[in-house]
Amino acid sequence: MTATAAPEATAVDVKARALRGMVVLALRTVASQGLRVVSALFLSRLLFPSDYGLFGIVSYAASLGVFLGDLGLSAALVRQPHEPTRDETFTIFWCHQALTAVVVATVCLLAPALTRGYALGDGAVPMVWALALGLFLSSLRVIPLMALERQLAFPVIARAELIENVAQVLTTISFAALGFGAWALALGGLVRGGVGLACIVWASPWRPRGHFRVEVLKRLLGFGLAFQLPPLVAAMVAGWVPLVVGHLLGKEAVGLVNWAWALASTPMMLSVVLNRVAFPAYCRLQDDPAGFAEYLRTSLRRLSAVLLLAIPFAVLVMPVAVPFFFGARWQSAVVLVQWFIMECILTTLVGLLATAQNAGGRPWERLAVVVAVGVAKWGLGTWAIQRFGLTGIGPAGMLVGLGEVWVTAWLVQRLNPAMGGLARQVVEPLLTLGLGLLAACMAARSLVPEGVWAQACAGAGLFSAWVLVRERLPGTLPVLGELRHILEFVRARRAARPAPVSPAST
């Protein structure tokens, strides 16, 4: 079947459409985060760490199937220069379903062994089966969603995802209130998947029509495997929490870690938005190296400035906020939340850099980095847990994450000459402001031995002073100056909007 040429778009057009998509998805993210906060406030009072631990261990096994059932084939379709043909999308759609069926069958067969290995009880086996079957809710939406993303139709996607988030929150809270425990989390995820699938299929113009062609699969599989292996390896790396923590410290400790990560990972929702918009935009800028480099530099500068000026104050207030809003049962997770919040800054920046790697045709480099990070996390993380218990998880993750940021930025810097100095631009603010925050926390505890409110205020004052001093130091990249540029950019865009025409003037 003859491929249809993709509509030509200039770098300016792609950036403008990507920016509009980013704004729409960001607004959806803000609304979703509001729902997430409401859900967390209720569920933290209704559920216990053991419930989160049971769900975390069970859902980990099923979550790997999301990556195994795709193999990156849909990303390969997005990256190709021409519009996907009917036969291409038909072939990849049915490949997804076949792979998902194999994964579901495997997980269901291994479910009894998994639950026995972690002493979860026979009652956890049906939960594994249910979550495994729920993988079809993800696989069936991949191609319809890809068709919308290829067209940068993010407003439609945002509405669908907001609806599915509302359904999940209502379902989870309702079942938790009825005493379903960990099953409330599982059922909420399944309802979200079903509602989201219905919305995406209804909104997407794609329907499964065409012919299955093996040559399409062979052509796309090379890039697809290289694209999908890094997130698959990353998901396996994340398994050191349920696997290692579960074995060494028990499922309640897994629950504390998972709950802390869920609370701390709020900034990563911004990363999801950026990556979804950035990948198709970067792919369309492949023939414009200078535009590609400038777009990436600007995105990283602005993202770093916003995160590094806002997130540290969230870290400082956590000892007050966690017990006040979520209850004393989560007090032992405060330190974990603080470390994880800072680690999420690194993860967000790595996500954008990794997207540039993939769009630039370097997925195998990304895979090498992810494998190295996995080895470091399993090794250093296991040692830290054995040596320091739960308190060792946060510092170990930060050290590995900082190394990943530097290596990934250095590799992306080599994509084209216009990206010279990118690694320094990314790493320097992380080091100087991160160490400043650590010093402010330690100094606040020394100066104010008692009172979490007083310690938080003292830490905020010390960190603010360091930000002001740092702006005047030679060789540092100004974050306050970048924040001013962002505000000027927003004002300029508002001023450029055409004024509404008054009926009296017509």
Backbone torsions as a table, in degrees:
resi	resn	phi	psi	omega
1	MET	NA	133.9	-176.9
2	THR	-73.5	131.3	-179.8
3	ALA	-74.1	144.4	177.1
4	THR	-89.8	131.3	-179.4
5	ALA	-66.5	140.0	177.6
6	ALA	-70.1	144.1	178.2
7	PRO	-60.4	131.3	-178.2
8	GLU	-67.9	138.7	179.3
9	ALA	-141.3	133.2	177.6
10	THR	-76.6	166.9	178.3
11	ALA	-59.0	-39.1	179.8
12	VAL	-63.9	-42.6	179.3
13	ASP	-62.3	-45.6	-178.7
14	VAL	-62.3	-45.2	-179.6
15	LYS	-61.9	-41.8	-179.3
16	ALA	-64.7	-44.9	179.4
17	ARG	-66.5	-39.1	177.7
18	ALA	-64.8	-39.0	178.8
19	LEU	-64.7	-43.0	177.0
20	ARG	-61.0	-43.1	177.6
21	GLY	-63.1	-38.6	179.8
22	MET	-64.7	-41.6	179.6
23	VAL	-63.8	-44.9	-179.4
24	VAL	-63.2	-46.8	179.9
25	LEU	-67.5	-32.3	177.2
26	ALA	-65.7	-40.9	177.1
27	LEU	-63.7	-40.3	175.8
28	ARG	-62.9	-37.8	179.9
29	THR	-65.0	-40.8	177.8
30	VAL	-60.4	-44.6	178.2
31	ALA	-64.3	-41.6	179.5
32	SER	-64.8	-37.1	178.8
33	GLN	-67.2	-34.2	174.1
34	GLY	-60.8	-44.0	176.8
35	LEU	-64.2	-38.2	-179.6
36	ARG	-64.4	-40.0	178.0
37	VAL	-63.8	-45.8	178.2
38	VAL	-59.2	-45.2	179.6
39	SER	-61.1	-45.4	-178.4
40	ALA	-63.4	-39.4	179.8
41	LEU	-62.2	-41.4	179.9
42	PHE	-73.8	-49.9	-173.1
43	LEU	-67.2	-30.3	178.7
44	SER	-66.1	-24.1	176.6
45	ARG	-90.4	-23.2	-175.3
46	LEU	-96.7	-27.7	-177.1
47	LEU	-113.6	167.7	-176.8
48	PHE	-121.7	163.8	178.1
49	PRO	-53.8	-35.1	179.7
50	SER	-64.9	-33.4	176.8
51	ASP	-65.5	-45.5	178.0
52	TYR	-65.5	-34.8	178.6
53	GLY	-66.4	-45.1	178.1
54	LEU	-60.6	-47.1	179.9
55	PHE	-65.2	-37.5	-178.8
56	GLY	-64.5	-42.3	-179.7
57	ILE	-68.7	-43.8	-177.8
58	VAL	-68.0	-44.3	-176.0
59	SER	-70.1	-23.5	180.0
60	TYR	-62.1	-44.9	-179.2
61	ALA	-61.0	-41.4	-179.4
62	ALA	-72.7	-32.3	-175.5
63	SER	-66.0	-29.8	177.8
64	LEU	-60.8	-29.2	-179.9
65	GLY	-64.7	-24.4	177.9
66	VAL	-61.9	-39.9	-179.0
67	PHE	-80.4	-39.1	-179.6
68	LEU	-67.4	-27.2	-177.1
69	GLY	-86.4	3.8	-178.2
70	ASP	-115.9	-49.7	-177.3
71	LEU	62.8	19.3	175.2
72	GLY	72.3	13.3	-175.9
73	LEU	-68.1	-37.4	179.0
74	SER	-66.9	-36.9	176.7
75	ALA	-64.4	-36.2	176.9
76	ALA	-63.2	-35.8	176.4
77	LEU	-65.7	-41.0	-179.2
78	VAL	-65.0	-37.7	-173.0
79	ARG	-75.8	-27.1	-174.7
80	GLN	-63.5	149.8	-172.0
81	PRO	-70.6	-22.9	-178.7
82	HIS	-103.7	161.9	177.0
83	GLU	-64.3	136.6	178.8
84	PRO	-58.9	136.0	178.6
85	THR	-82.8	168.3	179.6
86	ARG	-61.9	-40.4	179.2
87	ASP	-67.7	-36.7	178.8
88	GLU	-63.2	-49.4	-178.7
89	THR	-67.5	-36.6	178.3
90	PHE	-63.2	-43.9	-179.5
91	THR	-63.1	-47.1	-177.1
92	ILE	-68.5	-36.1	178.9
93	PHE	-58.4	-48.9	-177.0
94	TRP	-75.0	-25.7	171.2
95	CYS	-63.7	-42.3	177.0
96	HIS	-57.7	-45.8	-176.1
97	GLN	-66.4	-39.6	-179.9
98	ALA	-66.0	-44.9	179.2
99	LEU	-64.0	-41.2	179.1
100	THR	-63.3	-39.5	178.4
101	ALA	-60.6	-41.3	177.9
102	VAL	-63.9	-43.7	-179.5
103	VAL	-64.1	-45.1	-179.4
104	VAL	-60.3	-45.2	180.0
105	ALA	-62.1	-41.5	-179.9
106	THR	-64.9	-46.2	-180.0
107	VAL	-62.2	-41.9	179.9
108	CYS	-63.9	-37.9	178.6
109	LEU	-68.5	-34.1	-178.1
110	LEU	-87.3	-6.0	-175.2
111	ALA	-55.8	-47.7	-180.0
112	PRO	-59.6	-40.1	179.2
113	ALA	-65.2	-40.2	179.0
114	LEU	-61.4	-48.2	-176.9
115	THR	-68.0	-34.5	177.0
116	ARG	-69.6	-39.6	-178.1
117	GLY	-62.2	-29.9	-179.4
118	TYR	-108.9	11.5	177.9
119	ALA	52.9	45.1	-178.9
120	LEU	-86.5	-15.6	-178.9
121	GLY	92.8	156.5	-179.1
122	ASP	-65.7	-23.1	179.9
123	GLY	-66.6	-15.9	179.8
124	ALA	-81.7	-17.2	-177.9
125	VAL	-61.4	-47.6	177.4
126	PRO	-59.7	-30.7	178.3
127	MET	-67.2	-40.2	176.3
128	VAL	-61.2	-45.3	179.3
129	TRP	-60.3	-45.1	-177.9
130	ALA	-63.0	-45.4	-179.8
131	LEU	-67.4	-33.7	177.3
132	ALA	-65.4	-45.3	177.8
133	LEU	-63.9	-28.4	177.8
134	GLY	-65.7	-12.5	176.8
135	LEU	-62.0	-27.8	177.7
136	PHE	-64.9	-27.4	177.6
137	LEU	-66.0	-25.9	176.3
138	SER	-85.5	-44.7	-175.1
139	SER	-66.7	-33.7	-177.4
140	LEU	-71.1	-19.0	-176.8
141	ARG	-99.0	-6.8	-172.3
142	VAL	-60.4	-52.4	-176.8
143	ILE	-71.1	-44.9	174.3
144	PRO	-56.8	-38.7	177.8
145	LEU	-69.1	-39.5	178.1
146	MET	-60.3	-38.3	179.1
147	ALA	-62.6	-37.9	177.6
148	LEU	-71.3	-41.6	-179.0
149	GLU	-67.6	-36.3	179.1
150	ARG	-60.1	-33.3	178.7
151	GLN	-88.6	4.4	-175.7
152	LEU	54.7	37.1	-179.2
153	ALA	-87.1	59.1	-173.7
154	PHE	-73.2	-26.9	174.6
155	PRO	-59.3	-40.3	177.8
156	VAL	-65.1	-43.5	179.6
157	ILE	-63.1	-40.2	-178.6
158	ALA	-61.9	-42.7	179.4
159	ARG	-63.6	-42.7	-179.8
160	ALA	-62.7	-42.0	-177.3
161	GLU	-72.8	-31.1	175.4
162	LEU	-65.8	-41.1	178.9
163	ILE	-62.8	-43.7	-178.9
164	GLU	-68.0	-32.3	177.1
165	ASN	-66.9	-40.8	176.9
166	VAL	-61.1	-43.7	179.8
167	ALA	-62.2	-40.8	-179.8
168	GLN	-65.3	-45.7	-178.3
169	VAL	-61.8	-46.9	-179.1
170	LEU	-62.8	-42.5	-179.1
171	THR	-66.0	-47.1	-176.5
172	THR	-63.4	-46.6	-179.5
173	ILE	-63.9	-40.7	-178.7
174	SER	-62.4	-47.8	-178.8
175	PHE	-70.7	-32.8	176.3
176	ALA	-65.2	-40.6	178.0
177	ALA	-64.8	-28.6	178.4
178	LEU	-83.3	0.2	175.6
179	GLY	88.3	24.7	-178.2
180	PHE	-80.7	-8.9	177.6
181	GLY	61.3	-132.0	-177.5
182	ALA	-62.6	-26.7	178.4
183	TRP	-62.4	-27.4	177.6
184	ALA	-61.6	-40.7	177.6
185	LEU	-66.1	-41.0	-179.6
186	ALA	-66.6	-46.0	-178.6
187	LEU	-66.8	-35.9	176.8
188	GLY	-61.8	-41.3	177.6
189	GLY	-65.6	-38.2	179.5
190	LEU	-67.9	-42.2	177.8
191	VAL	-63.6	-40.8	177.4
192	ARG	-58.8	-44.9	179.9
193	GLY	-62.8	-41.4	179.8
194	GLY	-66.7	-45.0	179.6
195	VAL	-66.2	-42.1	179.5
196	GLY	-63.6	-40.7	178.1
197	LEU	-61.1	-45.1	-179.6
198	ALA	-61.5	-41.4	-178.5
199	CYS	-67.7	-44.2	-178.2
200	ILE	-66.5	-44.0	179.9
201	VAL	-63.5	-39.0	179.4
202	TRP	-66.4	-37.8	-175.6
203	ALA	-83.7	-26.1	-173.9
204	SER	-79.0	142.7	176.4
205	PRO	-78.4	-9.9	-174.0
206	TRP	-79.9	139.6	173.3
207	ARG	-135.3	148.5	-176.0
208	PRO	-72.2	80.8	177.3
209	ARG	-126.7	141.0	178.8
210	GLY	140.2	-159.6	-178.7
211	HIS	-127.1	144.2	177.7
212	PHE	-78.7	126.4	-176.9
213	ARG	-128.7	118.2	-178.4
214	VAL	-63.9	-34.5	-178.4
215	GLU	-63.4	-30.7	176.1
216	VAL	-64.6	-44.8	-180.0
217	LEU	-61.7	-44.3	-179.8
218	LYS	-62.7	-40.1	-176.3
219	ARG	-68.8	-37.9	-174.8
220	LEU	-90.2	-15.5	-172.1
221	LEU	-66.9	-33.7	-178.0
222	GLY	-59.9	-55.8	178.8
223	PHE	-67.2	-38.2	-177.7
224	GLY	-59.9	-44.9	178.6
225	LEU	-63.0	-44.1	179.8
226	ALA	-63.7	-35.1	-179.8
227	PHE	-72.5	-40.5	-172.1
228	GLN	-85.8	-26.2	-178.0
229	LEU	-61.2	-41.6	178.3
230	PRO	-57.4	-50.5	177.3
231	PRO	-64.9	-30.5	176.2
232	LEU	-65.5	-45.7	177.8
233	VAL	-64.0	-38.9	177.9
234	ALA	-61.9	-39.4	177.0
235	ALA	-65.6	-37.8	176.6
236	MET	-68.0	-35.5	175.9
237	VAL	-62.9	-42.9	179.2
238	ALA	-62.0	-18.1	179.4
239	GLY	-67.5	-10.0	178.5
240	TRP	-67.2	-21.7	176.6
241	VAL	-70.5	-58.8	178.9
242	PRO	-67.2	-33.1	-176.2
243	LEU	-78.3	-54.9	-176.8
244	VAL	-75.3	-51.3	-179.8
245	VAL	-62.1	-39.9	179.6
246	GLY	-62.2	-42.0	-179.3
247	HIS	-71.7	-41.7	-173.7
248	LEU	-84.1	-36.9	-172.1
249	LEU	-120.3	-11.3	176.9
250	GLY	98.7	166.9	-174.3
251	LYS	-70.1	-25.0	177.1
252	GLU	-66.6	-37.9	176.2
253	ALA	-65.5	-38.6	175.4
254	VAL	-59.9	-40.6	178.5
255	GLY	-62.1	-41.7	178.4
256	LEU	-63.9	-42.5	-179.7
257	VAL	-66.0	-45.5	-179.5
258	ASN	-64.3	-41.2	178.8
259	TRP	-64.4	-43.7	179.6
260	ALA	-62.5	-41.7	179.5
261	TRP	-66.7	-39.9	179.5
262	ALA	-61.6	-40.3	179.0
263	LEU	-71.3	-41.7	-175.2
264	ALA	-74.7	-24.1	-172.2
265	SER	-82.9	12.4	177.5
266	THR	-54.5	-43.1	178.3
267	PRO	-61.6	-22.9	-178.6
268	MET	-69.6	-17.0	174.3
269	MET	-61.6	-33.6	174.5
270	LEU	-64.4	-37.3	178.4
271	SER	-62.7	-41.1	178.9
272	VAL	-60.3	-44.0	178.6
273	VAL	-61.4	-49.0	-177.6
274	LEU	-61.1	-44.2	-176.8
275	ASN	-67.3	-38.5	-179.4
276	ARG	-66.8	-37.8	178.9
277	VAL	-78.8	-37.5	-172.4
278	ALA	-70.0	-38.8	-173.5
279	PHE	-61.3	-53.3	177.5
280	PRO	-64.3	-31.8	178.5
281	ALA	-68.7	-45.3	178.3
282	TYR	-62.4	-39.1	179.6
283	CYS	-60.8	-35.9	-179.7
284	ARG	-80.0	-8.3	177.0
285	LEU	-102.6	16.3	-177.1
286	GLN	-60.7	-31.6	-177.6
287	ASP	-91.5	7.7	179.8
288	ASP	-129.9	77.3	-175.0
289	PRO	-56.8	-40.8	-179.3
290	ALA	-66.0	-43.3	177.7
291	GLY	-65.1	-39.0	176.8
292	PHE	-58.8	-49.5	-177.6
293	ALA	-63.5	-44.1	-178.6
294	GLU	-65.8	-40.9	178.6
295	TYR	-61.8	-44.2	-179.1
296	LEU	-67.3	-45.2	179.0
297	ARG	-58.4	-47.0	-179.0
298	THR	-62.3	-43.4	179.6
299	SER	-60.9	-44.7	-178.6
300	LEU	-67.4	-41.5	179.4
301	ARG	-61.2	-48.3	-176.8
302	ARG	-68.6	-40.9	179.4
303	LEU	-64.0	-44.7	179.1
304	SER	-61.4	-43.9	-178.5
305	ALA	-60.8	-46.9	-178.3
306	VAL	-64.9	-47.0	-176.9
307	LEU	-67.4	-43.9	-175.0
308	LEU	-74.6	-16.5	175.1
309	LEU	-93.0	-25.4	-176.2
310	ALA	-98.8	-44.3	-171.8
311	ILE	-62.5	-42.2	-179.2
312	PRO	-55.5	-34.3	178.8
313	PHE	-70.4	-30.7	173.3
314	ALA	-66.3	-38.2	176.9
315	VAL	-60.3	-45.2	-176.4
316	LEU	-66.3	-30.2	-175.4
317	VAL	-90.3	-7.7	-176.3
318	MET	-58.7	-40.3	178.5
319	PRO	-60.1	-22.8	176.3
320	VAL	-89.2	-43.7	-170.4
321	ALA	-72.8	-41.1	-173.3
322	VAL	-61.4	-55.7	179.7
323	PRO	-66.8	-29.8	-177.7
324	PHE	-70.1	-45.3	-175.1
325	PHE	-89.7	-32.4	-170.7
326	PHE	-112.5	-10.6	176.5
327	GLY	103.7	159.3	-175.4
328	ALA	-67.7	-20.8	-177.7
329	ARG	-64.4	-17.9	-178.9
330	TRP	-103.9	11.1	-178.2
331	GLN	-58.5	-38.2	-177.1
332	SER	-70.5	-8.7	178.9
333	ALA	-93.9	-0.7	-173.9
334	VAL	-60.6	-49.2	-178.3
335	VAL	-62.7	-39.1	176.8
336	LEU	-60.5	-44.7	179.9
337	VAL	-60.0	-43.3	-179.0
338	GLN	-61.3	-46.9	179.1
339	TRP	-65.9	-41.1	-177.3
340	PHE	-66.7	-34.2	178.1
341	ILE	-60.5	-44.6	178.3
342	MET	-67.6	-37.9	178.5
343	GLU	-63.8	-30.5	179.4
344	CYS	-66.0	-28.5	174.3
345	ILE	-61.5	-45.6	179.1
346	LEU	-62.9	-44.1	-178.8
347	THR	-63.3	-37.6	179.5
348	THR	-64.9	-44.8	179.4
349	LEU	-67.8	-39.8	177.4
350	VAL	-61.7	-38.2	179.4
351	GLY	-58.7	-42.8	179.7
352	LEU	-69.0	-40.8	178.4
353	LEU	-66.1	-40.4	179.0
354	ALA	-65.2	-35.9	176.1
355	THR	-62.2	-40.5	176.7
356	ALA	-64.9	-38.3	176.7
357	GLN	-59.6	-49.3	-178.2
358	ASN	-64.7	-44.0	179.8
359	ALA	-65.8	-28.9	178.7
360	GLY	-82.9	5.9	177.0
361	GLY	80.6	25.9	179.9
362	ARG	-119.2	47.5	-177.6
363	PRO	-67.1	-28.2	-179.7
364	TRP	-70.7	-32.4	173.3
365	GLU	-62.7	-41.1	178.7
366	ARG	-62.0	-40.7	179.4
367	LEU	-61.4	-42.8	179.7
368	ALA	-61.0	-41.4	178.8
369	VAL	-63.9	-44.5	-177.7
370	VAL	-64.2	-39.8	178.0
371	VAL	-63.3	-44.7	179.0
372	ALA	-62.2	-41.6	177.2
373	VAL	-63.2	-39.3	178.9
374	GLY	-61.8	-45.4	178.7
375	VAL	-61.7	-42.7	-179.6
376	ALA	-64.8	-41.6	-178.4
377	LYS	-68.2	-44.2	179.1
378	TRP	-63.2	-42.8	-178.4
379	GLY	-71.4	-58.2	-177.6
380	LEU	-67.0	-38.7	-179.5
381	GLY	-65.4	-42.5	178.8
382	THR	-63.8	-43.9	177.3
383	TRP	-61.2	-43.2	-178.2
384	ALA	-63.9	-39.4	178.9
385	ILE	-66.6	-43.5	179.0
386	GLN	-65.2	-33.1	-176.1
387	ARG	-86.6	-41.5	-172.5
388	PHE	-120.2	-3.5	-177.0
389	GLY	74.7	-148.8	-178.2
390	LEU	-60.2	-32.9	-176.5
391	THR	-67.6	-15.6	179.7
392	GLY	-83.3	-13.4	-175.6
393	ILE	-67.1	-45.2	-175.8
394	GLY	-62.4	-54.6	179.1
395	PRO	-59.7	-37.9	179.0
396	ALA	-62.9	-43.9	178.7
397	GLY	-63.3	-37.9	179.6
398	MET	-66.5	-42.7	-179.4
399	LEU	-63.1	-46.5	179.5
400	VAL	-65.4	-42.0	-179.0
401	GLY	-63.1	-38.6	179.0
402	LEU	-66.0	-40.1	175.7
403	GLY	-62.9	-38.1	178.9
404	GLU	-65.2	-40.6	178.7
405	VAL	-60.7	-47.7	-176.6
406	TRP	-63.9	-47.2	-178.2
407	VAL	-63.9	-44.2	-178.9
408	THR	-64.0	-42.3	178.6
409	ALA	-63.5	-38.8	179.0
410	TRP	-65.3	-40.3	178.9
411	LEU	-67.5	-41.4	177.9
412	VAL	-65.5	-35.3	179.3
413	GLN	-58.3	-28.0	-178.3
414	ARG	-83.3	-1.7	-178.2
415	LEU	-64.3	-40.3	176.3
416	ASN	-157.7	157.9	-174.5
417	PRO	-60.1	-25.3	-177.5
418	ALA	-68.9	-9.8	-178.6
419	MET	-99.3	17.1	179.6
420	GLY	-57.3	136.6	179.5
421	GLY	80.8	7.4	-177.0
422	LEU	-63.7	-40.8	-177.3
423	ALA	-60.6	-43.7	178.8
424	ARG	-65.5	-41.1	179.4
425	GLN	-58.0	-35.8	-177.0
426	VAL	-82.6	-43.8	-169.7
427	VAL	-80.6	-38.6	-174.0
428	GLU	-56.4	-49.6	177.8
429	PRO	-62.2	-34.9	178.9
430	LEU	-62.2	-44.5	-178.3
431	LEU	-68.7	-50.7	-174.0
432	THR	-67.6	-43.4	-179.3
433	LEU	-77.7	-34.1	177.4
434	GLY	-64.7	-46.6	177.1
435	LEU	-65.6	-34.5	175.9
436	GLY	-62.9	-40.6	177.9
437	LEU	-65.4	-43.2	178.7
438	LEU	-60.7	-44.1	178.2
439	ALA	-63.5	-39.4	179.5
440	ALA	-64.4	-41.3	178.6
441	CYS	-63.2	-45.5	-179.0
442	MET	-66.9	-41.0	179.5
443	ALA	-66.3	-38.5	-179.8
444	ALA	-63.5	-39.8	178.7
445	ARG	-68.3	-31.9	177.9
446	SER	-74.5	-40.4	-178.3
447	LEU	-75.6	-32.7	-178.1
448	VAL	-125.1	87.8	-174.3
449	PRO	-63.1	-29.3	-176.1
450	GLU	-129.1	151.8	176.5
451	GLY	93.6	104.8	-176.6
452	VAL	-67.6	-33.2	178.1
453	TRP	-64.0	-47.0	-179.4
454	ALA	-64.2	-38.8	178.2
455	GLN	-64.8	-40.6	179.2
456	ALA	-63.9	-43.1	179.8
457	CYS	-66.8	-40.7	178.6
458	ALA	-64.9	-43.4	178.1
459	GLY	-62.3	-40.3	179.0
460	ALA	-64.0	-40.5	178.3
461	GLY	-65.3	-43.0	179.7
462	LEU	-65.5	-42.4	-179.9
463	PHE	-66.1	-41.0	178.1
464	SER	-60.1	-41.7	178.4
465	ALA	-62.9	-39.7	179.2
466	TRP	-65.8	-37.9	177.9
467	VAL	-60.5	-44.3	-179.5
468	LEU	-65.5	-41.8	179.0
469	VAL	-65.2	-43.5	-177.2
470	ARG	-60.9	-34.9	-179.2
471	GLU	-59.3	-25.2	-177.0
472	ARG	-99.0	-2.5	-180.0
473	LEU	-78.1	140.9	178.3
474	PRO	-71.4	143.7	176.4
475	GLY	87.1	-1.6	179.1
476	THR	-100.8	149.6	178.0
477	LEU	-88.1	122.8	-174.8
478	PRO	-70.1	123.9	177.7
479	VAL	-91.1	-34.4	175.8
480	LEU	-66.8	-38.0	176.5
481	GLY	-63.9	-39.0	177.6
482	GLU	-66.1	-36.8	177.5
483	LEU	-63.4	-38.3	175.9
484	ARG	-63.8	-38.3	178.1
485	HIS	-64.4	-37.6	178.2
486	ILE	-63.5	-44.7	179.7
487	LEU	-64.3	-39.8	177.4
488	GLU	-64.2	-38.4	178.4
489	PHE	-63.6	-43.1	179.2
490	VAL	-63.9	-44.0	179.4
491	ARG	-62.9	-40.9	-179.5
492	ALA	-63.9	-39.9	178.9
493	ARG	-66.7	-38.4	177.6
494	ARG	-65.9	-39.9	179.8
495	ALA	-68.2	-27.3	-178.6
496	ALA	-79.4	-11.9	179.5
497	ARG	-68.8	137.4	180.0
498	PRO	-67.0	138.2	179.1
499	ALA	-71.2	144.0	178.8
500	PRO	-64.5	141.5	-177.7
501	VAL	-82.2	128.3	179.1
502	SER	-75.5	139.2	178.0
503	PRO	-58.3	-27.9	-177.5
504	ALA	-71.7	-21.7	-178.4
505	SER	-87.2	-4.9	-177.7
506	THR	-97.6	NA	NA
